[in-house]
Amino acid sequence: MQKTILVTGSSGLIGSEAVAHFDRQGHRVFGIDNNMRRVFFGAPGDTLWNLNRLRETTRHFTHANTDIRDRAALEDLFRAQRFDLVVHCAAQPSHDKARDIPILDFEVNALGTLNLLEATRQHSPEAVFVFLSTNKVYGDAPNELPLKELPTRWEYARPEDYEGISENCRIDRTLHSLFGASKAAADLVAQEYGRYFKMNVGVFRGGCLTGPQHSGVELHGFLSYLVKQTLTGGSYTVFGYQGKQVRDNIHSHDVVRAIEEFAANPRPGEVYNLGGGRANSVSMLEAIEKIEALAGRKLAWKYVDENRIGDHICYISDLRKLKSHFPKWSITRPLDSILEEMVEFQRAQLSRA
Ligand SMILES: NC(=O)c1ccc[n+]([C@@H]2O[C@H](COP(=O)([O-])OP(=O)(O)OC[C@H]3O[C@@H](n4cnc5c(N)ncnc54)[C@H](O)[C@@H]3O)[C@@H](O)[C@H]2O)c1
């Protein structure tokens, strides 16, 4: 049956993947994105290329330049349209950027999310609502796990931590960054719309979400930015932890598949960690080496012996809860194929430029 779907942040990495995916299935997809990524990160963060790509390749996609902070505009949209599914991806997504713009960050991440939840409750209360949260809601609590230092990466020291960080990690009394705090506010309010109002709300706490459609910049989208800098002969700075900090990376397609599985069998107010898991984990040093090999050239990178405030040392998403609730979901894109696809895509973009 054809569904009507709203995707916020539809020109961004996850939003655009969701638009393309649900459009291919024949659903009607409304996207809102005001290209605010450009406001946050300047020209390299501009997402118009991605909007144009979607316009050329989709069949049932309608875009509006709406700002999720604009309650009146959301009210108009939700009055005109009943939605079966809302995929909320619009955000100020950077940990470090938030310190320069704390009020804007909170307005977009926390208030913007509340605006959408409330509009959904008022006008499409039966809809499934998926909120893209972040592992930064755990602040630096994951850094309290005992670690051991290996030649190229940090690793959990205890066997019981092998699968990574679960949803039971605490989210308060830790150092979040203002971004982590604004997303934690949104994460809690989204859970409340599930638990208190019994709406079909699901919260996905992302590890490193990645893919070719990322408009990668220094402050957000590390693999995308790393690929870009390597191919163009740019520079890169690694901050602290001997470059051995570990991230788990998930392709935007696998993110959207998790959203799709939740939408088919929603569990009100449920929270899931969503990343690439152990198999798709990589340290900075390892990522640089892999990308250099694929790009066929060296990256000019330097090391600064000071970590980003609150940065995770070793973060691997424990995917066991997600897999047990949604057995049809799994990681389908291994890290090496993600990197190959990103390098190829960037090469093609550069040759067109
Ligand atoms: N990429 C990651 O590594 C990662 C990790 C964890 C969580 N997340 C979360 O996943 C979601 C999607 O991330 P992404 O990587 O696709 O980010 P992205 O920056 O690529 O996409 C977000 C989009 O939202 C738009 N936007 C921003 N503010 C807006 C506003 N006020 N109104 C309308 N549109 C607005 C931007 O222009 C951008 O196109 C975000 O909520 C982010 O916090 C991402």
The ligand as an SDF file (V2000), in Angstrom:
LIG
                    3D

 44 48  0  0  0  0  0  0  0  0999 V2000
   26.3480   11.3420   10.4730 N   0  0  0  0  0  0  0  0  0  0  0  0
   26.6360   10.8700   11.6540 C   0  0  0  0  0  0  0  0  0  0  0  0
   27.7420   10.3980   11.8810 O   0  0  0  0  0  0  0  0  0  0  0  0
   25.6010   10.8480   12.7470 C   0  0  0  0  0  0  0  0  0  0  0  0
   25.9070   10.1690   13.9250 C   0  0  0  0  0  0  0  0  0  0  0  0
   24.9540   10.1080   14.9350 C   0  0  0  0  0  0  0  0  0  0  0  0
   23.7380   10.7180   14.7580 C   0  0  0  0  0  0  0  0  0  0  0  0
   23.4640   11.3880   13.6160 N   0  0  0  0  0  0  0  0  0  0  0  0
   22.1590   12.0370   13.4870 C   0  0  0  0  0  0  0  0  0  0  0  0
   21.5150   11.5880   12.3270 O   0  0  0  0  0  0  0  0  0  0  0  0
   20.7500   12.6370   11.7580 C   0  0  0  0  0  0  0  0  0  0  0  0
   21.1210   12.8130   10.3170 C   0  0  0  0  0  0  0  0  0  0  0  0
   22.5110   13.1210   10.2410 O   0  0  0  0  0  0  0  0  0  0  0  0
   23.2140   13.3900    8.8420 P   0  0  0  0  0  0  0  0  0  0  0  0
   24.5960   12.8640    8.9710 O   0  0  0  0  0  0  0  0  0  0  0  0
   22.3260   12.9600    7.7520 O   0  0  0  0  0  0  0  0  0  0  0  0
   23.3030   14.9730    8.8900 O   0  0  0  0  0  0  0  0  0  0  0  0
   23.3160   15.9890    7.6400 P   0  0  0  0  0  0  0  0  0  0  0  0
   23.8620   17.2640    8.1780 O   0  0  0  0  0  0  0  0  0  0  0  0
   23.9380   15.3480    6.4540 O   0  0  0  0  0  0  0  0  0  0  0  0
   21.7450   16.1740    7.3570 O   0  0  0  0  0  0  0  0  0  0  0  0
   20.9230   16.9870    8.1510 C   0  0  0  0  0  0  0  0  0  0  0  0
   20.1250   17.8730    7.2180 C   0  0  0  0  0  0  0  0  0  0  0  0
   19.2390   18.6650    8.0170 O   0  0  0  0  0  0  0  0  0  0  0  0
   19.1290   19.9380    7.4340 C   0  0  0  0  0  0  0  0  0  0  0  0
   18.7250   20.8830    8.4880 N   0  0  0  0  0  0  0  0  0  0  0  0
   19.4770   21.3350    9.5030 C   0  0  0  0  0  0  0  0  0  0  0  0
   18.7710   22.1950   10.2550 N   0  0  0  0  0  0  0  0  0  0  0  0
   17.5380   22.2770    9.6950 C   0  0  0  0  0  0  0  0  0  0  0  0
   16.3770   23.0120   10.0190 C   0  0  0  0  0  0  0  0  0  0  0  0
   16.3580   23.8520   11.0720 N   0  0  0  0  0  0  0  0  0  0  0  0
   15.2750   22.8430    9.2550 N   0  0  0  0  0  0  0  0  0  0  0  0
   15.2970   22.0030    8.1710 C   0  0  0  0  0  0  0  0  0  0  0  0
   16.4040   21.3020    7.8110 N   0  0  0  0  0  0  0  0  0  0  0  0
   17.4990   21.4430    8.5640 C   0  0  0  0  0  0  0  0  0  0  0  0
   20.5210   20.2300    6.8840 C   0  0  0  0  0  0  0  0  0  0  0  0
   20.5190   21.1940    5.8550 O   0  0  0  0  0  0  0  0  0  0  0  0
   20.9750   18.8480    6.4020 C   0  0  0  0  0  0  0  0  0  0  0  0
   20.7440   18.6650    5.0330 O   0  0  0  0  0  0  0  0  0  0  0  0
   20.9900   13.8590   12.6360 C   0  0  0  0  0  0  0  0  0  0  0  0
   19.9530   13.9430   13.5800 O   0  0  0  0  0  0  0  0  0  0  0  0
   22.2820   13.5380   13.3150 C   0  0  0  0  0  0  0  0  0  0  0  0
   22.4000   14.1810   14.5940 O   0  0  0  0  0  0  0  0  0  0  0  0
   24.3710   11.4620   12.5910 C   0  0  0  0  0  0  0  0  0  0  0  0
  1  2  1  0
  2  3  2  0
  2  4  1  0
  4  5  1  0
  4 44  2  0
  5  6  2  0
  6  7  1  0
  7  8  2  0
  8  9  1  0
  8 44  1  0
  9 10  1  0
  9 42  1  0
 10 11  1  0
 11 12  1  0
 11 40  1  0
 12 13  1  0
 13 14  1  0
 14 15  2  0
 14 16  1  0
 14 17  1  0
 17 18  1  0
 18 19  2  0
 18 20  1  0
 18 21  1  0
 21 22  1  0
 22 23  1  0
 23 24  1  0
 23 38  1  0
 24 25  1  0
 25 26  1  0
 25 36  1  0
 26 27  1  0
 26 35  1  0
 27 28  2  0
 28 29  1  0
 29 30  1  0
 29 35  2  0
 30 31  1  0
 30 32  2  0
 32 33  1  0
 33 34  2  0
 34 35  1  0
 36 37  1  0
 36 38  1  0
 38 39  1  0
 40 41  1  0
 40 42  1  0
 42 43  1  0
M  CHG  2   8   1  16  -1
M  END
$$$$
